[in-house]
Amino acid sequence: MTDQTPEPTGGEDAARAAARRRRLAEVFGEVLPDTTTDERPTPAPTDSSDDSWYQENRPPHHGT
């Protein structure tokens, strides 16, 4: 048994690819960051005994 679907022309492929890009852009939008980690300044090292990060990121159900 042979495949009876016609081969798409170049214009159909381009239109299909453009439609796919539009659909992906609708769903995901622009998800790439403006800068990458190698372009951002390195944060200053913090003291490992400092608990401020843990206190700032403590879940609300853990109380004060």
PDB file of N, CA, C and O in Angstrom:
ATOM      1  N   MET A   1       0.860  -1.183   0.000  1.00  0.00           N
ATOM      2  CA  MET A   1       0.000   0.000   0.000  1.00  0.00           C
ATOM      3  C   MET A   1       0.898   1.235   0.000  1.00  0.00           C
ATOM      4  O   MET A   1       1.857   1.305   0.770  1.00  0.00           O
ATOM      5  N   THR A   2       0.602   2.181  -0.835  1.00  0.00           N
ATOM      6  CA  THR A   2       1.406   3.401  -0.946  1.00  0.00           C
ATOM      7  C   THR A   2       0.679   4.560  -0.288  1.00  0.00           C
ATOM      8  O   THR A   2      -0.546   4.561  -0.164  1.00  0.00           O
ATOM      9  N   ASP A   3       1.449   5.530   0.123  1.00  0.00           N
ATOM     10  CA  ASP A   3       0.894   6.731   0.755  1.00  0.00           C
ATOM     11  C   ASP A   3       0.278   7.606  -0.325  1.00  0.00           C
ATOM     12  O   ASP A   3       0.949   7.932  -1.304  1.00  0.00           O
ATOM     13  N   GLN A   4      -0.973   7.990  -0.173  1.00  0.00           N
ATOM     14  CA  GLN A   4      -1.689   8.764  -1.187  1.00  0.00           C
ATOM     15  C   GLN A   4      -1.706  10.260  -0.902  1.00  0.00           C
ATOM     16  O   GLN A   4      -2.297  11.018  -1.670  1.00  0.00           O
ATOM     17  N   THR A   5      -1.067  10.711   0.197  1.00  0.00           N
ATOM     18  CA  THR A   5      -1.067  12.143   0.497  1.00  0.00           C
ATOM     19  C   THR A   5      -0.092  12.853  -0.418  1.00  0.00           C
ATOM     20  O   THR A   5       1.017  12.366  -0.639  1.00  0.00           O
ATOM     21  N   PRO A   6      -0.490  13.997  -0.955  1.00  0.00           N
ATOM     22  CA  PRO A   6       0.403  14.726  -1.865  1.00  0.00           C
ATOM     23  C   PRO A   6       1.577  15.333  -1.106  1.00  0.00           C
ATOM     24  O   PRO A   6       1.457  15.696   0.064  1.00  0.00           O
ATOM     25  N   GLU A   7       2.676  15.434  -1.770  1.00  0.00           N
ATOM     26  CA  GLU A   7       3.854  16.070  -1.184  1.00  0.00           C
ATOM     27  C   GLU A   7       3.588  17.565  -1.020  1.00  0.00           C
ATOM     28  O   GLU A   7       3.103  18.204  -1.954  1.00  0.00           O
ATOM     29  N   PRO A   8       3.896  18.138   0.151  1.00  0.00           N
ATOM     30  CA  PRO A   8       3.684  19.579   0.320  1.00  0.00           C
ATOM     31  C   PRO A   8       4.692  20.372  -0.505  1.00  0.00           C
ATOM     32  O   PRO A   8       5.841  19.964  -0.677  1.00  0.00           O
ATOM     33  N   THR A   9       4.245  21.485  -0.997  1.00  0.00           N
ATOM     34  CA  THR A   9       5.140  22.366  -1.758  1.00  0.00           C
ATOM     35  C   THR A   9       5.923  23.226  -0.788  1.00  0.00           C
ATOM     36  O   THR A   9       5.636  23.235   0.409  1.00  0.00           O
ATOM     37  N   GLY A  10       6.897  23.939  -1.289  1.00  0.00           N
ATOM     38  CA  GLY A  10       7.710  24.798  -0.431  1.00  0.00           C
ATOM     39  C   GLY A  10       6.890  25.857   0.274  1.00  0.00           C
ATOM     40  O   GLY A  10       7.155  26.178   1.432  1.00  0.00           O
ATOM     41  N   GLY A  11       5.892  26.406  -0.412  1.00  0.00           N
ATOM     42  CA  GLY A  11       5.045  27.432   0.195  1.00  0.00           C
ATOM     43  C   GLY A  11       4.208  26.885   1.334  1.00  0.00           C
ATOM     44  O   GLY A  11       3.984  27.571   2.331  1.00  0.00           O
ATOM     45  N   GLU A  12       3.742  25.643   1.188  1.00  0.00           N
ATOM     46  CA  GLU A  12       2.957  25.027   2.259  1.00  0.00           C
ATOM     47  C   GLU A  12       3.821  24.765   3.479  1.00  0.00           C
ATOM     48  O   GLU A  12       3.372  24.965   4.607  1.00  0.00           O
ATOM     49  N   ASP A  13       5.060  24.319   3.271  1.00  0.00           N
ATOM     50  CA  ASP A  13       5.975  24.095   4.385  1.00  0.00           C
ATOM     51  C   ASP A  13       6.270  25.399   5.119  1.00  0.00           C
ATOM     52  O   ASP A  13       6.279  25.437   6.350  1.00  0.00           O
ATOM     53  N   ALA A  14       6.505  26.452   4.372  1.00  0.00           N
ATOM     54  CA  ALA A  14       6.808  27.746   4.978  1.00  0.00           C
ATOM     55  C   ALA A  14       5.604  28.272   5.748  1.00  0.00           C
ATOM     56  O   ALA A  14       5.759  28.817   6.841  1.00  0.00           O
ATOM     57  N   ALA A  15       4.412  28.116   5.192  1.00  0.00           N
ATOM     58  CA  ALA A  15       3.203  28.582   5.877  1.00  0.00           C
ATOM     59  C   ALA A  15       2.962  27.771   7.138  1.00  0.00           C
ATOM     60  O   ALA A  15       2.580  28.319   8.172  1.00  0.00           O
ATOM     61  N   ARG A  16       3.185  26.468   7.056  1.00  0.00           N
ATOM     62  CA  ARG A  16       3.000  25.611   8.229  1.00  0.00           C
ATOM     63  C   ARG A  16       4.013  25.958   9.320  1.00  0.00           C
ATOM     64  O   ARG A  16       3.669  25.989  10.501  1.00  0.00           O
ATOM     65  N   ALA A  17       5.254  26.217   8.928  1.00  0.00           N
ATOM     66  CA  ALA A  17       6.289  26.584   9.892  1.00  0.00           C
ATOM     67  C   ALA A  17       5.978  27.933  10.536  1.00  0.00           C
ATOM     68  O   ALA A  17       6.180  28.110  11.738  1.00  0.00           O
ATOM     69  N   ALA A  18       5.490  28.875   9.749  1.00  0.00           N
ATOM     70  CA  ALA A  18       5.141  30.188  10.296  1.00  0.00           C
ATOM     71  C   ALA A  18       3.975  30.073  11.263  1.00  0.00           C
ATOM     72  O   ALA A  18       3.969  30.725  12.308  1.00  0.00           O
ATOM     73  N   ALA A  19       2.983  29.249  10.926  1.00  0.00           N
ATOM     74  CA  ALA A  19       1.841  29.049  11.823  1.00  0.00           C
ATOM     75  C   ALA A  19       2.291  28.406  13.119  1.00  0.00           C
ATOM     76  O   ALA A  19       1.801  28.762  14.190  1.00  0.00           O
ATOM     77  N   ARG A  20       3.221  27.459  13.037  1.00  0.00           N
ATOM     78  CA  ARG A  20       3.730  26.795  14.240  1.00  0.00           C
ATOM     79  C   ARG A  20       4.480  27.788  15.128  1.00  0.00           C
ATOM     80  O   ARG A  20       4.315  27.778  16.348  1.00  0.00           O
ATOM     81  N   ARG A  21       5.299  28.643  14.522  1.00  0.00           N
ATOM     82  CA  ARG A  21       6.021  29.663  15.305  1.00  0.00           C
ATOM     83  C   ARG A  21       5.055  30.623  15.980  1.00  0.00           C
ATOM     84  O   ARG A  21       5.264  30.991  17.136  1.00  0.00           O
ATOM     85  N   ARG A  22       3.992  31.040  15.277  1.00  0.00           N
ATOM     86  CA  ARG A  22       3.000  31.936  15.885  1.00  0.00           C
ATOM     87  C   ARG A  22       2.301  31.256  17.059  1.00  0.00           C
ATOM     88  O   ARG A  22       2.079  31.874  18.101  1.00  0.00           O
ATOM     89  N   ARG A  23       1.959  29.986  16.884  1.00  0.00           N
ATOM     90  CA  ARG A  23       1.269  29.242  17.941  1.00  0.00           C
ATOM     91  C   ARG A  23       2.177  29.085  19.164  1.00  0.00           C
ATOM     92  O   ARG A  23       1.723  29.252  20.296  1.00  0.00           O
ATOM     93  N   LEU A  24       3.439  28.771  18.948  1.00  0.00           N
ATOM     94  CA  LEU A  24       4.380  28.649  20.061  1.00  0.00           C
ATOM     95  C   LEU A  24       4.577  29.985  20.767  1.00  0.00           C
ATOM     96  O   LEU A  24       4.659  30.035  21.994  1.00  0.00           O
ATOM     97  N   ALA A  25       4.653  31.073  19.992  1.00  0.00           N
ATOM     98  CA  ALA A  25       4.817  32.397  20.590  1.00  0.00           C
ATOM     99  C   ALA A  25       3.590  32.773  21.417  1.00  0.00           C
ATOM    100  O   ALA A  25       3.719  33.405  22.466  1.00  0.00           O
ATOM    101  N   GLU A  26       2.393  32.387  20.947  1.00  0.00           N
ATOM    102  CA  GLU A  26       1.173  32.650  21.714  1.00  0.00           C
ATOM    103  C   GLU A  26       1.195  31.929  23.047  1.00  0.00           C
ATOM    104  O   GLU A  26       0.825  32.497  24.075  1.00  0.00           O
ATOM    105  N   VAL A  27       1.625  30.690  23.029  1.00  0.00           N
ATOM    106  CA  VAL A  27       1.608  29.872  24.236  1.00  0.00           C
ATOM    107  C   VAL A  27       2.711  30.271  25.203  1.00  0.00           C
ATOM    108  O   VAL A  27       2.459  30.480  26.389  1.00  0.00           O
ATOM    109  N   PHE A  28       3.932  30.375  24.696  1.00  0.00           N
ATOM    110  CA  PHE A  28       5.070  30.564  25.580  1.00  0.00           C
ATOM    111  C   PHE A  28       5.551  32.005  25.680  1.00  0.00           C
ATOM    112  O   PHE A  28       6.213  32.360  26.655  1.00  0.00           O
ATOM    113  N   GLY A  29       5.241  32.831  24.711  1.00  0.00           N
ATOM    114  CA  GLY A  29       5.721  34.208  24.737  1.00  0.00           C
ATOM    115  C   GLY A  29       7.234  34.237  24.656  1.00  0.00           C
ATOM    116  O   GLY A  29       7.858  33.288  24.181  1.00  0.00           O
ATOM    117  N   GLU A  30       7.805  35.298  25.107  1.00  0.00           N
ATOM    118  CA  GLU A  30       9.252  35.441  25.113  1.00  0.00           C
ATOM    119  C   GLU A  30       9.769  34.897  26.440  1.00  0.00           C
ATOM    120  O   GLU A  30       9.624  35.547  27.475  1.00  0.00           O
ATOM    121  N   VAL A  31      10.363  33.727  26.416  1.00  0.00           N
ATOM    122  CA  VAL A  31      10.800  33.086  27.647  1.00  0.00           C
ATOM    123  C   VAL A  31      12.293  33.200  27.882  1.00  0.00           C
ATOM    124  O   VAL A  31      12.782  32.777  28.930  1.00  0.00           O
ATOM    125  N   LEU A  32      13.025  33.759  26.940  1.00  0.00           N
ATOM    126  CA  LEU A  32      14.451  33.890  27.119  1.00  0.00           C
ATOM    127  C   LEU A  32      14.770  35.094  28.000  1.00  0.00           C
ATOM    128  O   LEU A  32      14.135  36.140  27.863  1.00  0.00           O
ATOM    129  N   PRO A  33      15.736  34.966  28.893  1.00  0.00           N
ATOM    130  CA  PRO A  33      16.104  36.087  29.755  1.00  0.00           C
ATOM    131  C   PRO A  33      16.815  37.182  28.968  1.00  0.00           C
ATOM    132  O   PRO A  33      17.369  36.931  27.898  1.00  0.00           O
ATOM    133  N   ASP A  34      16.793  38.397  29.506  1.00  0.00           N
ATOM    134  CA  ASP A  34      17.491  39.508  28.866  1.00  0.00           C
ATOM    135  C   ASP A  34      19.007  39.328  28.927  1.00  0.00           C
ATOM    136  O   ASP A  34      19.723  39.703  27.999  1.00  0.00           O
ATOM    137  N   THR A  35      19.486  38.752  30.027  1.00  0.00           N
ATOM    138  CA  THR A  35      20.911  38.499  30.182  1.00  0.00           C
ATOM    139  C   THR A  35      21.108  37.066  30.654  1.00  0.00           C
ATOM    140  O   THR A  35      20.182  36.423  31.148  1.00  0.00           O
ATOM    141  N   THR A  36      22.311  36.588  30.496  1.00  0.00           N
ATOM    142  CA  THR A  36      22.646  35.259  30.989  1.00  0.00           C
ATOM    143  C   THR A  36      23.498  35.395  32.241  1.00  0.00           C
ATOM    144  O   THR A  36      23.970  36.487  32.557  1.00  0.00           O
ATOM    145  N   THR A  37      23.695  34.298  32.950  1.00  0.00           N
ATOM    146  CA  THR A  37      24.420  34.370  34.218  1.00  0.00           C
ATOM    147  C   THR A  37      25.855  34.860  34.040  1.00  0.00           C
ATOM    148  O   THR A  37      26.406  35.486  34.946  1.00  0.00           O
ATOM    149  N   ASP A  38      26.464  34.589  32.900  1.00  0.00           N
ATOM    150  CA  ASP A  38      27.832  35.069  32.713  1.00  0.00           C
ATOM    151  C   ASP A  38      27.893  36.564  32.427  1.00  0.00           C
ATOM    152  O   ASP A  38      28.975  37.149  32.475  1.00  0.00           O
ATOM    153  N   GLU A  39      26.753  37.202  32.129  1.00  0.00           N
ATOM    154  CA  GLU A  39      26.712  38.646  31.894  1.00  0.00           C
ATOM    155  C   GLU A  39      26.326  39.425  33.149  1.00  0.00           C
ATOM    156  O   GLU A  39      26.502  40.643  33.197  1.00  0.00           O
ATOM    157  N   ARG A  40      25.807  38.743  34.155  1.00  0.00           N
ATOM    158  CA  ARG A  40      25.373  39.414  35.387  1.00  0.00           C
ATOM    159  C   ARG A  40      26.533  39.517  36.363  1.00  0.00           C
ATOM    160  O   ARG A  40      27.427  38.671  36.369  1.00  0.00           O
ATOM    161  N   PRO A  41      26.514  40.562  37.194  1.00  0.00           N
ATOM    162  CA  PRO A  41      27.580  40.676  38.195  1.00  0.00           C
ATOM    163  C   PRO A  41      27.470  39.543  39.215  1.00  0.00           C
ATOM    164  O   PRO A  41      26.373  39.105  39.562  1.00  0.00           O
ATOM    165  N   THR A  42      28.609  39.086  39.679  1.00  0.00           N
ATOM    166  CA  THR A  42      28.639  38.023  40.671  1.00  0.00           C
ATOM    167  C   THR A  42      28.264  38.600  42.027  1.00  0.00           C
ATOM    168  O   THR A  42      28.847  39.597  42.453  1.00  0.00           O
ATOM    169  N   PRO A  43      27.297  37.990  42.715  1.00  0.00           N
ATOM    170  CA  PRO A  43      26.925  38.507  44.034  1.00  0.00           C
ATOM    171  C   PRO A  43      28.069  38.321  45.030  1.00  0.00           C
ATOM    172  O   PRO A  43      28.857  37.380  44.937  1.00  0.00           O
ATOM    173  N   ALA A  44      28.131  39.230  45.966  1.00  0.00           N
ATOM    174  CA  ALA A  44      29.168  39.156  46.989  1.00  0.00           C
ATOM    175  C   ALA A  44      28.950  37.906  47.838  1.00  0.00           C
ATOM    176  O   ALA A  44      27.812  37.568  48.165  1.00  0.00           O
ATOM    177  N   PRO A  45      30.026  37.225  48.191  1.00  0.00           N
ATOM    178  CA  PRO A  45      29.867  36.034  49.032  1.00  0.00           C
ATOM    179  C   PRO A  45      29.316  36.420  50.401  1.00  0.00           C
ATOM    180  O   PRO A  45      29.653  37.467  50.952  1.00  0.00           O
ATOM    181  N   THR A  46      28.477  35.564  50.925  1.00  0.00           N
ATOM    182  CA  THR A  46      27.891  35.836  52.236  1.00  0.00           C
ATOM    183  C   THR A  46      28.480  34.890  53.266  1.00  0.00           C
ATOM    184  O   THR A  46      29.012  33.833  52.928  1.00  0.00           O
ATOM    185  N   ASP A  47      28.378  35.277  54.496  1.00  0.00           N
ATOM    186  CA  ASP A  47      28.852  34.454  55.594  1.00  0.00           C
ATOM    187  C   ASP A  47      27.963  33.212  55.687  1.00  0.00           C
ATOM    188  O   ASP A  47      26.738  33.328  55.709  1.00  0.00           O
ATOM    189  N   SER A  48      28.565  32.044  55.740  1.00  0.00           N
ATOM    190  CA  SER A  48      27.781  30.807  55.750  1.00  0.00           C
ATOM    191  C   SER A  48      26.992  30.630  57.046  1.00  0.00           C
ATOM    192  O   SER A  48      26.060  29.827  57.086  1.00  0.00           O
ATOM    193  N   SER A  49      27.339  31.352  58.091  1.00  0.00           N
ATOM    194  CA  SER A  49      26.604  31.232  59.349  1.00  0.00           C
ATOM    195  C   SER A  49      25.397  32.174  59.402  1.00  0.00           C
ATOM    196  O   SER A  49      24.636  32.159  60.370  1.00  0.00           O
ATOM    197  N   ASP A  50      25.226  32.990  58.361  1.00  0.00           N
ATOM    198  CA  ASP A  50      24.122  33.941  58.306  1.00  0.00           C
ATOM    199  C   ASP A  50      22.819  33.208  57.947  1.00  0.00           C
ATOM    200  O   ASP A  50      22.753  32.545  56.912  1.00  0.00           O
ATOM    201  N   ASP A  51      21.800  33.319  58.779  1.00  0.00           N
ATOM    202  CA  ASP A  51      20.518  32.637  58.549  1.00  0.00           C
ATOM    203  C   ASP A  51      19.493  33.537  57.876  1.00  0.00           C
ATOM    204  O   ASP A  51      18.322  33.166  57.794  1.00  0.00           O
ATOM    205  N   SER A  52      19.894  34.704  57.394  1.00  0.00           N
ATOM    206  CA  SER A  52      18.920  35.637  56.831  1.00  0.00           C
ATOM    207  C   SER A  52      18.213  35.048  55.605  1.00  0.00           C
ATOM    208  O   SER A  52      17.019  35.275  55.413  1.00  0.00           O
ATOM    209  N   TRP A  53      18.945  34.293  54.773  1.00  0.00           N
ATOM    210  CA  TRP A  53      18.302  33.707  53.594  1.00  0.00           C
ATOM    211  C   TRP A  53      17.193  32.757  54.026  1.00  0.00           C
ATOM    212  O   TRP A  53      16.104  32.770  53.452  1.00  0.00           O
ATOM    213  N   TYR A  54      17.461  31.940  55.024  1.00  0.00           N
ATOM    214  CA  TYR A  54      16.456  30.991  55.498  1.00  0.00           C
ATOM    215  C   TYR A  54      15.251  31.705  56.104  1.00  0.00           C
ATOM    216  O   TYR A  54      14.114  31.267  55.926  1.00  0.00           O
ATOM    217  N   GLN A  55      15.494  32.790  56.809  1.00  0.00           N
ATOM    218  CA  GLN A  55      14.396  33.545  57.398  1.00  0.00           C
ATOM    219  C   GLN A  55      13.564  34.240  56.328  1.00  0.00           C
ATOM    220  O   GLN A  55      12.341  34.308  56.446  1.00  0.00           O
ATOM    221  N   GLU A  56      14.203  34.752  55.295  1.00  0.00           N
ATOM    222  CA  GLU A  56      13.474  35.415  54.206  1.00  0.00           C
ATOM    223  C   GLU A  56      12.650  34.420  53.390  1.00  0.00           C
ATOM    224  O   GLU A  56      11.601  34.780  52.855  1.00  0.00           O
ATOM    225  N   ASN A  57      13.109  33.185  53.289  1.00  0.00           N
ATOM    226  CA  ASN A  57      12.460  32.184  52.454  1.00  0.00           C
ATOM    227  C   ASN A  57      11.695  31.135  53.251  1.00  0.00           C
ATOM    228  O   ASN A  57      11.357  30.076  52.722  1.00  0.00           O
ATOM    229  N   ARG A  58      11.425  31.422  54.509  1.00  0.00           N
ATOM    230  CA  ARG A  58      10.681  30.498  55.356  1.00  0.00           C
ATOM    231  C   ARG A  58       9.222  30.463  54.916  1.00  0.00           C
ATOM    232  O   ARG A  58       8.605  31.516  54.760  1.00  0.00           O
ATOM    233  N   PRO A  59       8.661  29.274  54.715  1.00  0.00           N
ATOM    234  CA  PRO A  59       7.254  29.180  54.320  1.00  0.00           C
ATOM    235  C   PRO A  59       6.340  29.754  55.409  1.00  0.00           C
ATOM    236  O   PRO A  59       6.654  29.623  56.593  1.00  0.00           O
ATOM    237  N   PRO A  60       5.228  30.380  55.045  1.00  0.00           N
ATOM    238  CA  PRO A  60       4.359  31.020  56.029  1.00  0.00           C
ATOM    239  C   PRO A  60       3.787  30.034  57.051  1.00  0.00           C
ATOM    240  O   PRO A  60       3.492  30.430  58.179  1.00  0.00           O
ATOM    241  N   HIS A  61       3.631  28.798  56.692  1.00  0.00           N
ATOM    242  CA  HIS A  61       3.041  27.831  57.634  1.00  0.00           C
ATOM    243  C   HIS A  61       4.017  27.420  58.730  1.00  0.00           C
ATOM    244  O   HIS A  61       3.639  26.673  59.632  1.00  0.00           O
ATOM    245  N   HIS A  62       5.270  27.891  58.676  1.00  0.00           N
ATOM    246  CA  HIS A  62       6.235  27.569  59.714  1.00  0.00           C
ATOM    247  C   HIS A  62       6.209  28.577  60.856  1.00  0.00           C
ATOM    248  O   HIS A  62       6.912  28.389  61.849  1.00  0.00           O
ATOM    249  N   GLY A  63       5.442  29.611  60.746  1.00  0.00           N
ATOM    250  CA  GLY A  63       5.329  30.593  61.829  1.00  0.00           C
ATOM    251  C   GLY A  63       6.553  31.480  61.946  1.00  0.00           C
ATOM    252  O   GLY A  63       7.424  31.483  61.076  1.00  0.00           O
ATOM    253  N   THR A  64       6.607  32.244  63.051  1.00  0.00           N
ATOM    254  CA  THR A  64       7.716  33.170  63.226  1.00  0.00           C
ATOM    255  C   THR A  64       8.721  32.679  64.196  1.00  0.00           C
ATOM    256  O   THR A  64       9.718  33.355  64.449  1.00  0.00           O
TER     257      THR A  64
END
